[in-house]
Amino acid sequence: MKKFKFILVGIEGDIIEKDVDAIICQTYLGEISILANHHPLLTVVKQGEIKVKIDNEEKKYFLPFDSILEVKDNIAKLIVMFLEGNKN
């Protein structure tokens, strides 16, 4: 599966930057999956869990607040106030 860059940006700078296979999250219009070469997108991700798939392994992160997701040029950037849980 093709990979794309995932950057989790907090108010103090980048928290996570990884090459990933997929991102799955909830928006106000429902669940979305982001894959490599996704069309440009700007949306609000609802508070709660997001899933990031890397080499058949799934990592989960909890967003304590709604966040902004921007996808363009094969980069998905999630802008958060802060992140709860493991930052790896």
Biopython code that builds the backbone (N, CA, C, O; Angstrom):
import numpy as np
from Bio.PDB.StructureBuilder import StructureBuilder

atoms = [
    (1, "MET", "N", (0.837, -1.183, 0.000)),
    (1, "MET", "CA", (0.000, 0.000, 0.000)),
    (1, "MET", "C", (0.880, 1.244, 0.000)),
    (1, "MET", "O", (1.888, 1.298, 0.704)),
    (2, "LYS", "N", (0.496, 2.238, -0.791)),
    (2, "LYS", "CA", (1.261, 3.486, -0.851)),
    (2, "LYS", "C", (1.130, 4.259, 0.451)),
    (2, "LYS", "O", (0.092, 4.223, 1.112)),
    (3, "LYS", "N", (2.180, 4.945, 0.800)),
    (3, "LYS", "CA", (2.203, 5.719, 2.040)),
    (3, "LYS", "C", (2.090, 7.212, 1.729)),
    (3, "LYS", "O", (2.314, 7.658, 0.604)),
    (4, "PHE", "N", (1.737, 7.953, 2.760)),
    (4, "PHE", "CA", (1.715, 9.405, 2.679)),
    (4, "PHE", "C", (2.148, 9.958, 4.030)),
    (4, "PHE", "O", (2.174, 9.235, 5.026)),
    (5, "LYS", "N", (2.486, 11.230, 4.057)),
    (5, "LYS", "CA", (2.988, 11.870, 5.270)),
    (5, "LYS", "C", (1.814, 12.277, 6.165)),
    (5, "LYS", "O", (0.851, 12.888, 5.703)),
    (6, "PHE", "N", (1.912, 11.925, 7.462)),
    (6, "PHE", "CA", (0.945, 12.338, 8.483)),
    (6, "PHE", "C", (1.688, 13.190, 9.488)),
    (6, "PHE", "O", (2.674, 12.752, 10.080)),
    (7, "ILE", "N", (1.212, 14.410, 9.679)),
    (7, "ILE", "CA", (1.830, 15.330, 10.634)),
    (7, "ILE", "C", (0.767, 15.750, 11.638)),
    (7, "ILE", "O", (-0.289, 16.264, 11.268)),
    (8, "LEU", "N", (1.058, 15.527, 12.893)),
    (8, "LEU", "CA", (0.189, 15.964, 13.978)),
    (8, "LEU", "C", (0.836, 17.209, 14.564)),
    (8, "LEU", "O", (1.936, 17.143, 15.111)),
    (9, "VAL", "N", (0.157, 18.335, 14.449)),
    (9, "VAL", "CA", (0.719, 19.618, 14.848)),
    (9, "VAL", "C", (-0.016, 20.122, 16.079)),
    (9, "VAL", "O", (-1.240, 20.252, 16.076)),
    (10, "GLY", "N", (0.747, 20.406, 17.139)),
    (10, "GLY", "CA", (0.188, 20.981, 18.362)),
    (10, "GLY", "C", (0.512, 22.453, 18.447)),
    (10, "GLY", "O", (1.174, 22.999, 17.565)),
    (11, "ILE", "N", (0.056, 23.094, 19.493)),
    (11, "ILE", "CA", (0.300, 24.529, 19.630)),
    (11, "ILE", "C", (1.772, 24.846, 19.865)),
    (11, "ILE", "O", (2.199, 25.988, 19.696)),
    (12, "GLU", "N", (2.553, 23.826, 20.258)),
    (12, "GLU", "CA", (3.986, 24.034, 20.491)),
    (12, "GLU", "C", (4.839, 23.449, 19.370)),
    (12, "GLU", "O", (6.059, 23.364, 19.515)),
    (13, "GLY", "N", (4.225, 23.043, 18.249)),
    (13, "GLY", "CA", (4.970, 22.504, 17.119)),
    (13, "GLY", "C", (4.546, 21.092, 16.802)),
    (13, "GLY", "O", (3.558, 20.591, 17.339)),
    (14, "ASP", "N", (5.314, 20.435, 15.907)),
    (14, "ASP", "CA", (4.995, 19.074, 15.480)),
    (14, "ASP", "C", (5.106, 18.103, 16.650)),
    (14, "ASP", "O", (6.094, 18.110, 17.384)),
    (15, "ILE", "N", (4.079, 17.268, 16.815)),
    (15, "ILE", "CA", (4.086, 16.237, 17.838)),
    (15, "ILE", "C", (4.501, 14.904, 17.212)),
    (15, "ILE", "O", (5.315, 14.166, 17.767)),
    (16, "ILE", "N", (3.927, 14.618, 16.052)),
    (16, "ILE", "CA", (4.191, 13.357, 15.352)),
    (16, "ILE", "C", (4.359, 13.661, 13.871)),
    (16, "ILE", "O", (3.620, 14.473, 13.314)),
    (17, "GLU", "N", (5.319, 13.020, 13.239)),
    (17, "GLU", "CA", (5.470, 13.078, 11.785)),
    (17, "GLU", "C", (5.885, 11.697, 11.317)),
    (17, "GLU", "O", (6.987, 11.239, 11.622)),
    (18, "LYS", "N", (4.998, 11.021, 10.566)),
    (18, "LYS", "CA", (5.248, 9.648, 10.138)),
    (18, "LYS", "C", (4.715, 9.423, 8.739)),
    (18, "LYS", "O", (3.809, 10.124, 8.289)),
    (19, "ASP", "N", (5.283, 8.440, 8.053)),
    (19, "ASP", "CA", (4.717, 7.944, 6.807)),
    (19, "ASP", "C", (3.722, 6.854, 7.171)),
    (19, "ASP", "O", (4.075, 5.897, 7.861)),
    (20, "VAL", "N", (2.475, 6.989, 6.713)),
    (20, "VAL", "CA", (1.403, 6.089, 7.113)),
    (20, "VAL", "C", (0.680, 5.532, 5.888)),
    (20, "VAL", "O", (0.826, 6.035, 4.774)),
    (21, "ASP", "N", (-0.112, 4.467, 6.127)),
    (21, "ASP", "CA", (-0.925, 3.866, 5.072)),
    (21, "ASP", "C", (-2.331, 4.453, 5.030)),
    (21, "ASP", "O", (-2.902, 4.621, 3.952)),
    (22, "ALA", "N", (-2.891, 4.766, 6.199)),
    (22, "ALA", "CA", (-4.267, 5.265, 6.265)),
    (22, "ALA", "C", (-4.516, 5.978, 7.585)),
    (22, "ALA", "O", (-3.862, 5.704, 8.592)),
    (23, "ILE", "N", (-5.474, 6.899, 7.561)),
    (23, "ILE", "CA", (-5.975, 7.577, 8.752)),
    (23, "ILE", "C", (-7.490, 7.419, 8.728)),
    (23, "ILE", "O", (-8.126, 7.651, 7.700)),
    (24, "ILE", "N", (-8.064, 7.028, 9.852)),
    (24, "ILE", "CA", (-9.509, 6.868, 9.965)),
    (24, "ILE", "C", (-9.977, 7.741, 11.123)),
    (24, "ILE", "O", (-9.470, 7.628, 12.239)),
    (25, "CYS", "N", (-10.945, 8.611, 10.852)),
    (25, "CYS", "CA", (-11.423, 9.523, 11.887)),
    (25, "CYS", "C", (-12.879, 9.895, 11.644)),
    (25, "CYS", "O", (-13.433, 9.656, 10.572)),
    (26, "GLN", "N", (-13.481, 10.486, 12.672)),
    (26, "GLN", "CA", (-14.872, 10.918, 12.612)),
    (26, "GLN", "C", (-14.958, 12.414, 12.329)),
    (26, "GLN", "O", (-14.283, 13.221, 12.968)),
    (27, "THR", "N", (-15.801, 12.769, 11.359)),
    (27, "THR", "CA", (-16.119, 14.173, 11.107)),
    (27, "THR", "C", (-17.595, 14.365, 11.418)),
    (27, "THR", "O", (-18.284, 13.413, 11.784)),
    (28, "TYR", "N", (-18.077, 15.574, 11.276)),
    (28, "TYR", "CA", (-19.489, 15.831, 11.541)),
    (28, "TYR", "C", (-20.393, 15.264, 10.448)),
    (28, "TYR", "O", (-21.612, 15.221, 10.612)),
    (29, "LEU", "N", (-19.798, 14.827, 9.327)),
    (29, "LEU", "CA", (-20.573, 14.194, 8.256)),
    (29, "LEU", "C", (-20.418, 12.679, 8.265)),
    (29, "LEU", "O", (-20.992, 11.995, 7.417)),
    (30, "GLY", "N", (-19.647, 12.144, 9.217)),
    (30, "GLY", "CA", (-19.450, 10.699, 9.312)),
    (30, "GLY", "C", (-17.982, 10.328, 9.327)),
    (30, "GLY", "O", (-17.106, 11.192, 9.369)),
    (31, "GLU", "N", (-17.721, 9.012, 9.292)),
    (31, "GLU", "CA", (-16.352, 8.508, 9.329)),
    (31, "GLU", "C", (-15.701, 8.665, 7.959)),
    (31, "GLU", "O", (-16.330, 8.423, 6.928)),
    (32, "ILE", "N", (-14.428, 9.075, 7.961)),
    (32, "ILE", "CA", (-13.671, 9.160, 6.713)),
    (32, "ILE", "C", (-12.371, 8.390, 6.855)),
    (32, "ILE", "O", (-11.831, 8.244, 7.951)),
    (33, "SER", "N", (-11.885, 7.903, 5.730)),
    (33, "SER", "CA", (-10.572, 7.260, 5.644)),
    (33, "SER", "C", (-9.742, 8.051, 4.652)),
    (33, "SER", "O", (-10.199, 8.367, 3.554)),
    (34, "ILE", "N", (-8.538, 8.363, 5.042)),
    (34, "ILE", "CA", (-7.611, 9.083, 4.175)),
    (34, "ILE", "C", (-6.551, 8.092, 3.731)),
    (34, "ILE", "O", (-5.933, 7.421, 4.558)),
    (35, "LEU", "N", (-6.340, 8.000, 2.422)),
    (35, "LEU", "CA", (-5.317, 7.137, 1.843)),
    (35, "LEU", "C", (-4.371, 8.002, 1.015)),
    (35, "LEU", "O", (-4.617, 9.193, 0.827)),
    (36, "ALA", "N", (-3.298, 7.405, 0.526)),
    (36, "ALA", "CA", (-2.347, 8.131, -0.323)),
    (36, "ALA", "C", (-3.074, 8.715, -1.524)),
    (36, "ALA", "O", (-4.013, 8.112, -2.043)),
    (37, "ASN", "N", (-2.641, 9.880, -1.959)),
    (37, "ASN", "CA", (-3.185, 10.586, -3.126)),
    (37, "ASN", "C", (-4.650, 10.994, -2.958)),
    (37, "ASN", "O", (-5.377, 11.121, -3.943)),
    (38, "HIS", "N", (-5.081, 11.199, -1.717)),
    (38, "HIS", "CA", (-6.441, 11.668, -1.447)),
    (38, "HIS", "C", (-6.612, 13.069, -2.027)),
    (38, "HIS", "O", (-5.662, 13.850, -2.067)),
    (39, "HIS", "N", (-7.816, 13.381, -2.470)),
    (39, "HIS", "CA", (-8.060, 14.729, -3.000)),
    (39, "HIS", "C", (-7.930, 15.754, -1.860)),
    (39, "HIS", "O", (-8.082, 15.396, -0.692)),
    (40, "PRO", "N", (-7.653, 17.016, -2.188)),
    (40, "PRO", "CA", (-7.517, 18.044, -1.153)),
    (40, "PRO", "C", (-8.782, 18.134, -0.294)),
    (40, "PRO", "O", (-9.900, 18.025, -0.796)),
    (41, "LEU", "N", (-8.578, 18.335, 1.002)),
    (41, "LEU", "CA", (-9.680, 18.322, 1.948)),
    (41, "LEU", "C", (-9.323, 19.197, 3.143)),
    (41, "LEU", "O", (-8.179, 19.213, 3.596)),
    (42, "LEU", "N", (-10.314, 19.921, 3.644)),
    (42, "LEU", "CA", (-10.186, 20.663, 4.889)),
    (42, "LEU", "C", (-11.462, 20.391, 5.672)),
    (42, "LEU", "O", (-12.556, 20.706, 5.204)),
    (43, "THR", "N", (-11.328, 19.796, 6.880)),
    (43, "THR", "CA", (-12.504, 19.403, 7.644)),
    (43, "THR", "C", (-12.222, 19.452, 9.135)),
    (43, "THR", "O", (-11.072, 19.517, 9.570)),
    (44, "VAL", "N", (-13.297, 19.419, 9.905)),
    (44, "VAL", "CA", (-13.194, 19.329, 11.363)),
    (44, "VAL", "C", (-13.291, 17.862, 11.751)),
    (44, "VAL", "O", (-14.228, 17.169, 11.354)),
    (45, "VAL", "N", (-12.320, 17.389, 12.531)),
    (45, "VAL", "CA", (-12.337, 16.028, 13.077)),
    (45, "VAL", "C", (-12.920, 16.124, 14.472)),
    (45, "VAL", "O", (-12.487, 16.933, 15.292)),
    (46, "LYS", "N", (-13.915, 15.281, 14.728)),
    (46, "LYS", "CA", (-14.590, 15.315, 16.019)),
    (46, "LYS", "C", (-13.693, 14.793, 17.138)),
    (46, "LYS", "O", (-12.826, 13.945, 16.929)),
    (47, "GLN", "N", (-13.931, 15.323, 18.315)),
    (47, "GLN", "CA", (-13.258, 14.842, 19.524)),
    (47, "GLN", "C", (-13.427, 13.329, 19.601)),
    (47, "GLN", "O", (-14.492, 12.802, 19.280)),
    (48, "GLY", "N", (-12.390, 12.642, 20.022)),
    (48, "GLY", "CA", (-12.457, 11.188, 20.168)),
    (48, "GLY", "C", (-11.239, 10.510, 19.579)),
    (48, "GLY", "O", (-10.173, 11.111, 19.451)),
    (49, "GLU", "N", (-11.410, 9.272, 19.228)),
    (49, "GLU", "CA", (-10.303, 8.436, 18.781)),
    (49, "GLU", "C", (-10.078, 8.552, 17.281)),
    (49, "GLU", "O", (-11.029, 8.563, 16.499)),
    (50, "ILE", "N", (-8.808, 8.638, 16.886)),
    (50, "ILE", "CA", (-8.445, 8.488, 15.479)),
    (50, "ILE", "C", (-7.548, 7.261, 15.374)),
    (50, "ILE", "O", (-6.825, 6.919, 16.310)),
    (51, "LYS", "N", (-7.607, 6.608, 14.224)),
    (51, "LYS", "CA", (-6.788, 5.423, 13.981)),
    (51, "LYS", "C", (-5.816, 5.729, 12.856)),
    (51, "LYS", "O", (-6.185, 6.310, 11.835)),
    (52, "VAL", "N", (-4.564, 5.327, 13.061)),
    (52, "VAL", "CA", (-3.522, 5.514, 12.057)),
    (52, "VAL", "C", (-2.937, 4.142, 11.750)),
    (52, "VAL", "O", (-2.448, 3.454, 12.646)),
    (53, "LYS", "N", (-2.990, 3.746, 10.474)),
    (53, "LYS", "CA", (-2.469, 2.442, 10.076)),
    (53, "LYS", "C", (-1.095, 2.598, 9.443)),
    (53, "LYS", "O", (-0.889, 3.393, 8.526)),
    (54, "ILE", "N", (-0.153, 1.800, 9.974)),
    (54, "ILE", "CA", (1.225, 1.801, 9.484)),
    (54, "ILE", "C", (1.664, 0.348, 9.363)),
    (54, "ILE", "O", (1.751, -0.357, 10.368)),
    (55, "ASP", "N", (1.939, -0.105, 8.151)),
    (55, "ASP", "CA", (2.434, -1.474, 7.929)),
    (55, "ASP", "C", (1.597, -2.523, 8.662)),
    (55, "ASP", "O", (2.134, -3.306, 9.446)),
    (56, "ASN", "N", (0.299, -2.543, 8.414)),
    (56, "ASN", "CA", (-0.634, -3.516, 9.007)),
    (56, "ASN", "C", (-0.753, -3.428, 10.530)),
    (56, "ASN", "O", (-1.314, -4.328, 11.156)),
    (57, "GLU", "N", (-0.241, -2.374, 11.121)),
    (57, "GLU", "CA", (-0.385, -2.139, 12.555)),
    (57, "GLU", "C", (-1.243, -0.894, 12.735)),
    (57, "GLU", "O", (-1.099, 0.075, 11.990)),
    (58, "GLU", "N", (-2.134, -0.916, 13.722)),
    (58, "GLU", "CA", (-3.021, 0.213, 13.955)),
    (58, "GLU", "C", (-2.681, 0.904, 15.269)),
    (58, "GLU", "O", (-2.646, 0.275, 16.327)),
    (59, "LYS", "N", (-2.432, 2.207, 15.184)),
    (59, "LYS", "CA", (-2.191, 3.012, 16.384)),
    (59, "LYS", "C", (-3.415, 3.886, 16.603)),
    (59, "LYS", "O", (-4.017, 4.382, 15.651)),
    (60, "LYS", "N", (-3.778, 4.069, 17.874)),
    (60, "LYS", "CA", (-4.933, 4.892, 18.213)),
    (60, "LYS", "C", (-4.483, 6.082, 19.041)),
    (60, "LYS", "O", (-3.649, 5.958, 19.938)),
    (61, "TYR", "N", (-5.054, 7.238, 18.722)),
    (61, "TYR", "CA", (-4.782, 8.464, 19.456)),
    (61, "TYR", "C", (-6.114, 9.062, 19.879)),
    (61, "TYR", "O", (-7.107, 8.941, 19.161)),
    (62, "PHE", "N", (-6.143, 9.700, 21.027)),
    (62, "PHE", "CA", (-7.371, 10.324, 21.500)),
    (62, "PHE", "C", (-7.244, 11.835, 21.395)),
    (62, "PHE", "O", (-6.312, 12.433, 21.932)),
    (63, "LEU", "N", (-8.203, 12.446, 20.692)),
    (63, "LEU", "CA", (-8.253, 13.901, 20.579)),
    (63, "LEU", "C", (-9.244, 14.428, 21.613)),
    (63, "LEU", "O", (-10.439, 14.160, 21.494)),
    (64, "PRO", "N", (-8.786, 15.169, 22.624)),
    (64, "PRO", "CA", (-9.699, 15.655, 23.661)),
    (64, "PRO", "C", (-10.608, 16.785, 23.179)),
    (64, "PRO", "O", (-11.596, 17.099, 23.842)),
    (65, "PHE", "N", (-10.295, 17.396, 22.049)),
    (65, "PHE", "CA", (-11.097, 18.479, 21.473)),
    (65, "PHE", "C", (-11.246, 18.256, 19.973)),
    (65, "PHE", "O", (-10.467, 17.512, 19.377)),
    (66, "ASP", "N", (-12.242, 18.897, 19.358)),
    (66, "ASP", "CA", (-12.329, 18.890, 17.900)),
    (66, "ASP", "C", (-11.031, 19.463, 17.334)),
    (66, "ASP", "O", (-10.402, 20.325, 17.948)),
    (67, "SER", "N", (-10.641, 18.977, 16.163)),
    (67, "SER", "CA", (-9.377, 19.389, 15.549)),
    (67, "SER", "C", (-9.594, 19.657, 14.064)),
    (67, "SER", "O", (-10.646, 19.326, 13.516)),
    (68, "ILE", "N", (-8.615, 20.247, 13.424)),
    (68, "ILE", "CA", (-8.693, 20.576, 12.002)),
    (68, "ILE", "C", (-7.781, 19.635, 11.217)),
    (68, "ILE", "O", (-6.615, 19.457, 11.569)),
    (69, "LEU", "N", (-8.317, 19.032, 10.150)),
    (69, "LEU", "CA", (-7.535, 18.161, 9.275)),
    (69, "LEU", "C", (-7.438, 18.804, 7.895)),
    (69, "LEU", "O", (-8.446, 19.144, 7.275)),
    (70, "GLU", "N", (-6.196, 18.962, 7.431)),
    (70, "GLU", "CA", (-5.942, 19.467, 6.083)),
    (70, "GLU", "C", (-5.211, 18.374, 5.311)),
    (70, "GLU", "O", (-4.208, 17.837, 5.782)),
    (71, "VAL", "N", (-5.715, 18.050, 4.127)),
    (71, "VAL", "CA", (-5.069, 17.063, 3.264)),
    (71, "VAL", "C", (-4.777, 17.725, 1.926)),
    (71, "VAL", "O", (-5.686, 18.228, 1.266)),
    (72, "LYS", "N", (-3.516, 17.725, 1.528)),
    (72, "LYS", "CA", (-3.133, 18.222, 0.203)),
    (72, "LYS", "C", (-1.710, 17.781, -0.094)),
    (72, "LYS", "O", (-0.893, 17.622, 0.812)),
    (73, "ASP", "N", (-1.429, 17.589, -1.365)),
    (73, "ASP", "CA", (-0.082, 17.217, -1.828)),
    (73, "ASP", "C", (0.465, 15.991, -1.099)),
    (73, "ASP", "O", (1.648, 15.938, -0.764)),
    (74, "ASN", "N", (-0.406, 15.000, -0.854)),
    (74, "ASN", "CA", (-0.018, 13.736, -0.210)),
    (74, "ASN", "C", (0.497, 13.929, 1.222)),
    (74, "ASN", "O", (1.311, 13.145, 1.711)),
    (75, "ILE", "N", (0.012, 14.976, 1.878)),
    (75, "ILE", "CA", (0.325, 15.254, 3.281)),
    (75, "ILE", "C", (-0.985, 15.484, 4.020)),
    (75, "ILE", "O", (-1.813, 16.290, 3.593)),
    (76, "ALA", "N", (-1.172, 14.777, 5.128)),
    (76, "ALA", "CA", (-2.331, 14.988, 6.001)),
    (76, "ALA", "C", (-1.822, 15.647, 7.268)),
    (76, "ALA", "O", (-0.999, 15.082, 7.988)),
    (77, "LYS", "N", (-2.312, 16.838, 7.533)),
    (77, "LYS", "CA", (-1.868, 17.603, 8.697)),
    (77, "LYS", "C", (-3.059, 17.781, 9.637)),
    (77, "LYS", "O", (-4.075, 18.367, 9.265)),
    (78, "LEU", "N", (-2.919, 17.268, 10.860)),
    (78, "LEU", "CA", (-3.964, 17.380, 11.866)),
    (78, "LEU", "C", (-3.507, 18.387, 12.914)),
    (78, "LEU", "O", (-2.472, 18.205, 13.555)),
    (79, "ILE", "N", (-4.289, 19.449, 13.081)),
    (79, "ILE", "CA", (-3.924, 20.527, 13.996)),
    (79, "ILE", "C", (-4.744, 20.364, 15.272)),
    (79, "ILE", "O", (-5.974, 20.395, 15.242)),
    (80, "VAL", "N", (-4.037, 20.187, 16.405)),
    (80, "VAL", "CA", (-4.691, 19.890, 17.680)),
    (80, "VAL", "C", (-4.223, 20.868, 18.763)),
    (80, "VAL", "O", (-3.146, 21.457, 18.668)),
    (81, "MET", "N", (-5.069, 21.027, 19.803)),
    (81, "MET", "CA", (-4.650, 21.813, 20.974)),
    (81, "MET", "C", (-3.597, 21.023, 21.732)),
    (81, "MET", "O", (-2.519, 21.539, 22.029)),
    (82, "PHE", "N", (-3.909, 19.776, 22.044)),
    (82, "PHE", "CA", (-2.946, 18.840, 22.626)),
    (82, "PHE", "C", (-3.496, 17.431, 22.454)),
    (82, "PHE", "O", (-4.648, 17.249, 22.059)),
    (83, "LEU", "N", (-2.680, 16.450, 22.749)),
    (83, "LEU", "CA", (-3.013, 15.043, 22.500)),
    (83, "LEU", "C", (-2.905, 14.273, 23.797)),
    (83, "LEU", "O", (-1.959, 14.459, 24.563)),
    (84, "GLU", "N", (-3.882, 13.402, 24.045)),
    (84, "GLU", "CA", (-3.812, 12.541, 25.217)),
    (84, "GLU", "C", (-3.301, 11.171, 24.801)),
    (84, "GLU", "O", (-3.652, 10.672, 23.731)),
    (85, "GLY", "N", (-2.481, 10.567, 25.636)),
    (85, "GLY", "CA", (-2.011, 9.205, 25.370)),
    (85, "GLY", "C", (-0.617, 9.185, 24.776)),
    (85, "GLY", "O", (0.132, 10.158, 24.859)),
    (86, "ASN", "N", (-0.289, 8.057, 24.178)),
    (86, "ASN", "CA", (1.030, 7.780, 23.630)),
    (86, "ASN", "C", (1.299, 8.649, 22.406)),
    (86, "ASN", "O", (0.458, 8.733, 21.511)),
    (87, "LYS", "N", (2.454, 9.292, 22.359)),
    (87, "LYS", "CA", (2.800, 10.142, 21.236)),
    (87, "LYS", "C", (3.749, 9.445, 20.262)),
    (87, "LYS", "O", (4.401, 10.118, 19.464)),
    (88, "ASN", "N", (3.840, 8.136, 20.305)),
    (88, "ASN", "CA", (4.716, 7.385, 19.386)),
    (88, "ASN", "C", (3.962, 6.915, 18.178)),
    (88, "ASN", "O", (4.539, 6.270, 17.303)),
]
sb = StructureBuilder()
sb.init_structure("model")
sb.init_model(0)
sb.init_chain("A")
sb.init_seg("    ")
for serial, (resi, resn, name, xyz) in enumerate(atoms, 1):
    if name == "N":
        sb.init_residue(resn, " ", resi, " ")
    sb.init_atom(name, np.array(xyz, "f"), 0.0, 1.0, " ", f" {name:<3s}", serial, name[0])
structure = sb.get_structure()
